[in-house]
Amino acid sequence: MARALLCAGPTSEVVRAHADIPSHRTTYGPDDRGVVLAEIDRYLTPLLAERPLWPGESLLPPLNPR
């Protein structure tokens, strides 16, 4: 659900249908997305204090070099 909330955008809602109860659906919205972002922030903050994030050396070249 976290991935879906992040990909959907800040004002979107994600609806989860439950396979065991076909009529049961749970809707997640902006407040739930905020909780996910806070959890990511709590995870990344100590890592950034240790060392800066580095994407790596094997990145693809830009499509439109300037």
BALO-190240 format. One record per atom (N, C-alpha, C): residue in one letter; atom name; x, y, z. Coordinates in steps of 0.001 Angstrom, whole numbers, padded with zeros to 6 digits, always signed. Layout:
BEGIN
<pt rest="A" atom="CA" u="X" v="Y" w="Z"/>
...
END
This chain:
BEGIN
<pt rest="M" atom="N" u="+000816" v="-001185" w="+000000"/>
<pt rest="M" atom="CA" u="+000000" v="+000000" w="+000000"/>
<pt rest="M" atom="C" u="+000859" v="+001248" w="+000000"/>
<pt rest="A" atom="N" u="+001979" v="+001198" w="+000697"/>
<pt rest="A" atom="CA" u="+002847" v="+002369" w="+000773"/>
<pt rest="A" atom="C" u="+003292" v="+002794" w="-000616"/>
<pt rest="R" atom="N" u="+003722" v="+001850" w="-001417"/>
<pt rest="R" atom="CA" u="+004187" v="+002168" w="-002770"/>
<pt rest="R" atom="C" u="+003059" v="+002776" w="-003599"/>
<pt rest="A" atom="N" u="+001875" v="+002224" w="-003501"/>
<pt rest="A" atom="CA" u="+000741" v="+002749" w="-004259"/>
<pt rest="A" atom="C" u="+000407" v="+004170" w="-003822"/>
<pt rest="L" atom="N" u="+000454" v="+004440" w="-002529"/>
<pt rest="L" atom="CA" u="+000161" v="+005782" w="-002031"/>
<pt rest="L" atom="C" u="+001182" v="+006793" w="-002518"/>
<pt rest="L" atom="N" u="+002446" v="+006417" w="-002534"/>
<pt rest="L" atom="CA" u="+003478" v="+007346" w="-002992"/>
<pt rest="L" atom="C" u="+003360" v="+007610" w="-004488"/>
<pt rest="C" atom="N" u="+003061" v="+006581" w="-005253"/>
<pt rest="C" atom="CA" u="+002956" v="+006728" w="-006709"/>
<pt rest="C" atom="C" u="+001688" v="+007475" w="-007122"/>
<pt rest="A" atom="N" u="+000648" v="+007377" w="-006334"/>
<pt rest="A" atom="CA" u="-000642" v="+007965" w="-006702"/>
<pt rest="A" atom="C" u="-000646" v="+009485" w="-006601"/>
<pt rest="G" atom="N" u="+000150" v="+010058" w="-005743"/>
<pt rest="G" atom="CA" u="+000185" v="+011508" w="-005616"/>
<pt rest="G" atom="C" u="-000422" v="+011993" w="-004313"/>
<pt rest="P" atom="N" u="-000176" v="+013255" w="-003986"/>
<pt rest="P" atom="CA" u="-000525" v="+013777" w="-002663"/>
<pt rest="P" atom="C" u="-002014" v="+013900" w="-002371"/>
<pt rest="T" atom="N" u="-002844" v="+014034" w="-003382"/>
<pt rest="T" atom="CA" u="-004279" v="+014215" w="-003116"/>
<pt rest="T" atom="C" u="-005118" v="+013033" w="-003577"/>
<pt rest="S" atom="N" u="-004473" v="+011977" w="-004031"/>
<pt rest="S" atom="CA" u="-005191" v="+010811" w="-004552"/>
<pt rest="S" atom="C" u="-005627" v="+009871" w="-003436"/>
<pt rest="E" atom="N" u="-006553" v="+009012" w="-003801"/>
<pt rest="E" atom="CA" u="-006977" v="+007946" w="-002903"/>
<pt rest="E" atom="C" u="-006679" v="+006606" w="-003559"/>
<pt rest="V" atom="N" u="-006311" v="+005638" w="-002755"/>
<pt rest="V" atom="CA" u="-006057" v="+004278" w="-003227"/>
<pt rest="V" atom="C" u="-007084" v="+003383" w="-002553"/>
<pt rest="V" atom="N" u="-007791" v="+002587" w="-003338"/>
<pt rest="V" atom="CA" u="-008815" v="+001689" w="-002807"/>
<pt rest="V" atom="C" u="-008287" v="+000265" w="-002885"/>
<pt rest="R" atom="N" u="-008339" v="-000413" w="-001773"/>
<pt rest="R" atom="CA" u="-007906" v="-001819" w="-001703"/>
<pt rest="R" atom="C" u="-009128" v="-002703" w="-001550"/>
<pt rest="A" atom="N" u="-009281" v="-003612" w="-002501"/>
<pt rest="A" atom="CA" u="-010362" v="-004590" w="-002425"/>
<pt rest="A" atom="C" u="-009826" v="-005840" w="-001745"/>
<pt rest="H" atom="N" u="-010593" v="-006384" w="-000833"/>
<pt rest="H" atom="CA" u="-010175" v="-007562" w="-000080"/>
<pt rest="H" atom="C" u="-010711" v="-008822" w="-000758"/>
<pt rest="A" atom="N" u="-009814" v="-009746" w="-001069"/>
<pt rest="A" atom="CA" u="-010189" v="-010960" w="-001795"/>
<pt rest="A" atom="C" u="-011108" v="-011864" w="-000973"/>
<pt rest="D" atom="N" u="-010906" v="-011907" w="+000351"/>
<pt rest="D" atom="CA" u="-011705" v="-012813" w="+001173"/>
<pt rest="D" atom="C" u="-013140" v="-012320" w="+001387"/>
<pt rest="I" atom="N" u="-013346" v="-011012" w="+001301"/>
<pt rest="I" atom="CA" u="-014686" v="-010439" w="+001435"/>
<pt rest="I" atom="C" u="-014888" v="-009503" w="+000243"/>
<pt rest="P" atom="N" u="-015479" v="-009985" w="-000832"/>
<pt rest="P" atom="CA" u="-015567" v="-009197" w="-002073"/>
<pt rest="P" atom="C" u="-016203" v="-007818" w="-001916"/>
<pt rest="S" atom="N" u="-017149" v="-007669" w="-001018"/>
<pt rest="S" atom="CA" u="-017818" v="-006373" w="-000863"/>
<pt rest="S" atom="C" u="-017049" v="-005413" w="+000036"/>
<pt rest="H" atom="N" u="-015968" v="-005878" w="+000649"/>
<pt rest="H" atom="CA" u="-015216" v="-005046" w="+001593"/>
<pt rest="H" atom="C" u="-014068" v="-004339" w="+000880"/>
<pt rest="R" atom="N" u="-014025" v="-003013" w="+001014"/>
<pt rest="R" atom="CA" u="-012954" v="-002205" w="+000435"/>
<pt rest="R" atom="C" u="-012434" v="-001238" w="+001490"/>
<pt rest="T" atom="N" u="-011148" v="-000958" w="+001434"/>
<pt rest="T" atom="CA" u="-010537" v="+000017" w="+002325"/>
<pt rest="T" atom="C" u="-009963" v="+001131" w="+001464"/>
<pt rest="T" atom="N" u="-010279" v="+002367" w="+001817"/>
<pt rest="T" atom="CA" u="-009777" v="+003517" w="+001075"/>
<pt rest="T" atom="C" u="-008683" v="+004200" w="+001886"/>
<pt rest="Y" atom="N" u="-007550" v="+004428" w="+001229"/>
<pt rest="Y" atom="CA" u="-006422" v="+005129" w="+001833"/>
<pt rest="Y" atom="C" u="-006274" v="+006464" w="+001116"/>
<pt rest="G" atom="N" u="-005984" v="+007512" w="+001863"/>
<pt rest="G" atom="CA" u="-005906" v="+008843" w="+001258"/>
<pt rest="G" atom="C" u="-004684" v="+009626" w="+001677"/>
<pt rest="P" atom="N" u="-004770" v="+010952" w="+001560"/>
<pt rest="P" atom="CA" u="-003634" v="+011823" w="+001843"/>
<pt rest="P" atom="C" u="-003074" v="+011681" w="+003266"/>
<pt rest="D" atom="N" u="-003933" v="+011452" w="+004241"/>
<pt rest="D" atom="CA" u="-003433" v="+011296" w="+005614"/>
<pt rest="D" atom="C" u="-002571" v="+010040" w="+005738"/>
<pt rest="D" atom="N" u="-002992" v="+008964" w="+005083"/>
<pt rest="D" atom="CA" u="-002213" v="+007721" w="+005105"/>
<pt rest="D" atom="C" u="-000885" v="+007915" w="+004373"/>
<pt rest="R" atom="N" u="-000910" v="+008689" w="+003296"/>
<pt rest="R" atom="CA" u="+000322" v="+008982" w="+002553"/>
<pt rest="R" atom="C" u="+001297" v="+009758" w="+003443"/>
<pt rest="G" atom="N" u="+000777" v="+010685" w="+004237"/>
<pt rest="G" atom="CA" u="+001618" v="+011437" w="+005160"/>
<pt rest="G" atom="C" u="+002302" v="+010542" w="+006172"/>
<pt rest="V" atom="N" u="+001602" v="+009531" w="+006641"/>
<pt rest="V" atom="CA" u="+002178" v="+008571" w="+007591"/>
<pt rest="V" atom="C" u="+003326" v="+007818" w="+006931"/>
<pt rest="V" atom="N" u="+003130" v="+007407" w="+005675"/>
<pt rest="V" atom="CA" u="+004179" v="+006686" w="+004938"/>
<pt rest="V" atom="C" u="+005395" v="+007585" w="+004755"/>
<pt rest="L" atom="N" u="+005182" v="+008835" w="+004376"/>
<pt rest="L" atom="CA" u="+006304" v="+009755" w="+004184"/>
<pt rest="L" atom="C" u="+007055" v="+010005" w="+005491"/>
<pt rest="A" atom="N" u="+006342" v="+010100" w="+006595"/>
<pt rest="A" atom="CA" u="+007000" v="+010286" w="+007895"/>
<pt rest="A" atom="C" u="+007849" v="+009074" w="+008247"/>
<pt rest="E" atom="N" u="+007367" v="+007883" w="+007922"/>
<pt rest="E" atom="CA" u="+008131" v="+006666" w="+008186"/>
<pt rest="E" atom="C" u="+009407" v="+006636" w="+007339"/>
<pt rest="I" atom="N" u="+009298" v="+007035" w="+006085"/>
<pt rest="I" atom="CA" u="+010479" v="+007098" w="+005214"/>
<pt rest="I" atom="C" u="+011472" v="+008116" w="+005762"/>
<pt rest="D" atom="N" u="+010975" v="+009255" w="+006218"/>
<pt rest="D" atom="CA" u="+011840" v="+010289" w="+006790"/>
<pt rest="D" atom="C" u="+012575" v="+009777" w="+008020"/>
<pt rest="R" atom="N" u="+011875" v="+009046" w="+008885"/>
<pt rest="R" atom="CA" u="+012519" v="+008481" w="+010084"/>
<pt rest="R" atom="C" u="+013605" v="+007481" w="+009701"/>
<pt rest="Y" atom="N" u="+013418" v="+006775" w="+008594"/>
<pt rest="Y" atom="CA" u="+014402" v="+005793" w="+008140"/>
<pt rest="Y" atom="C" u="+015619" v="+006480" w="+007508"/>
<pt rest="L" atom="N" u="+015386" v="+007511" w="+006702"/>
<pt rest="L" atom="CA" u="+016480" v="+008136" w="+005963"/>
<pt rest="L" atom="C" u="+017304" v="+009118" w="+006788"/>
<pt rest="T" atom="N" u="+016704" v="+009774" w="+007761"/>
<pt rest="T" atom="CA" u="+017422" v="+010790" w="+008534"/>
<pt rest="T" atom="C" u="+018699" v="+010256" w="+009172"/>
<pt rest="P" atom="N" u="+018680" v="+009114" w="+009862"/>
<pt rest="P" atom="CA" u="+019938" v="+008607" w="+010435"/>
<pt rest="P" atom="C" u="+020956" v="+008209" w="+009351"/>
<pt rest="L" atom="N" u="+020470" v="+007720" w="+008222"/>
<pt rest="L" atom="CA" u="+021390" v="+007343" w="+007148"/>
<pt rest="L" atom="C" u="+022107" v="+008562" w="+006587"/>
<pt rest="L" atom="N" u="+021383" v="+009664" w="+006445"/>
<pt rest="L" atom="CA" u="+021997" v="+010886" w="+005931"/>
<pt rest="L" atom="C" u="+022992" v="+011461" w="+006922"/>
<pt rest="A" atom="N" u="+022765" v="+011244" w="+008212"/>
<pt rest="A" atom="CA" u="+023705" v="+011719" w="+009217"/>
<pt rest="A" atom="C" u="+025014" v="+010948" w="+009138"/>
<pt rest="E" atom="N" u="+024966" v="+009673" w="+008741"/>
<pt rest="E" atom="CA" u="+026172" v="+008849" w="+008621"/>
<pt rest="E" atom="C" u="+027001" v="+009251" w="+007408"/>
<pt rest="R" atom="N" u="+026344" v="+009402" w="+006258"/>
<pt rest="R" atom="CA" u="+027030" v="+009769" w="+005018"/>
<pt rest="R" atom="C" u="+025988" v="+010205" w="+003996"/>
<pt rest="P" atom="N" u="+026387" v="+011027" w="+003019"/>
<pt rest="P" atom="CA" u="+025420" v="+011448" w="+002008"/>
<pt rest="P" atom="C" u="+025001" v="+010274" w="+001126"/>
<pt rest="L" atom="N" u="+023772" v="+010316" w="+000649"/>
<pt rest="L" atom="CA" u="+023305" v="+009273" w="-000258"/>
<pt rest="L" atom="C" u="+023988" v="+009458" w="-001606"/>
<pt rest="W" atom="N" u="+024442" v="+008369" w="-002198"/>
<pt rest="W" atom="CA" u="+025110" v="+008406" w="-003488"/>
<pt rest="W" atom="C" u="+024432" v="+007388" w="-004390"/>
<pt rest="P" atom="N" u="+023968" v="+007800" w="-005576"/>
<pt rest="P" atom="CA" u="+023231" v="+006886" w="-006431"/>
<pt rest="P" atom="C" u="+024092" v="+005804" w="-007065"/>
<pt rest="G" atom="N" u="+025392" v="+005992" w="-007120"/>
<pt rest="G" atom="CA" u="+026264" v="+004975" w="-007708"/>
<pt rest="G" atom="C" u="+026951" v="+005466" w="-008966"/>
<pt rest="E" atom="N" u="+027854" v="+004675" w="-009457"/>
<pt rest="E" atom="CA" u="+028646" v="+005049" w="-010619"/>
<pt rest="E" atom="C" u="+028062" v="+004536" w="-011929"/>
<pt rest="S" atom="N" u="+027178" v="+003565" w="-011893"/>
<pt rest="S" atom="CA" u="+026717" v="+002926" w="-013115"/>
<pt rest="S" atom="C" u="+025368" v="+003464" w="-013591"/>
<pt rest="L" atom="N" u="+025195" v="+004780" w="-013530"/>
<pt rest="L" atom="CA" u="+023942" v="+005385" w="-013973"/>
<pt rest="L" atom="C" u="+023937" v="+005538" w="-015489"/>
<pt rest="L" atom="N" u="+022755" v="+005558" w="-016076"/>
<pt rest="L" atom="CA" u="+022633" v="+005782" w="-017505"/>
<pt rest="L" atom="C" u="+022917" v="+007242" w="-017836"/>
<pt rest="P" atom="N" u="+023472" v="+007511" w="-019024"/>
<pt rest="P" atom="CA" u="+023712" v="+008916" w="-019393"/>
<pt rest="P" atom="C" u="+022386" v="+009632" w="-019623"/>
<pt rest="P" atom="N" u="+022385" v="+010961" w="-019498"/>
<pt rest="P" atom="CA" u="+021150" v="+011714" w="-019723"/>
<pt rest="P" atom="C" u="+020654" v="+011555" w="-021166"/>
<pt rest="L" atom="N" u="+019355" v="+011581" w="-021368"/>
<pt rest="L" atom="CA" u="+018792" v="+011467" w="-022712"/>
<pt rest="L" atom="C" u="+019045" v="+012720" w="-023535"/>
<pt rest="N" atom="N" u="+019003" v="+013876" w="-022902"/>
<pt rest="N" atom="CA" u="+019233" v="+015148" w="-023577"/>
<pt rest="N" atom="C" u="+020416" v="+015871" w="-022957"/>
<pt rest="P" atom="N" u="+021652" v="+015457" w="-023295"/>
<pt rest="P" atom="CA" u="+022790" v="+016164" w="-022704"/>
<pt rest="P" atom="C" u="+022821" v="+017613" w="-023167"/>
<pt rest="R" atom="N" u="+023154" v="+018498" w="-022274"/>
<pt rest="R" atom="CA" u="+023163" v="+019932" w="-022616"/>
<pt rest="R" atom="C" u="+024558" v="+020427" w="-022830"/>
END
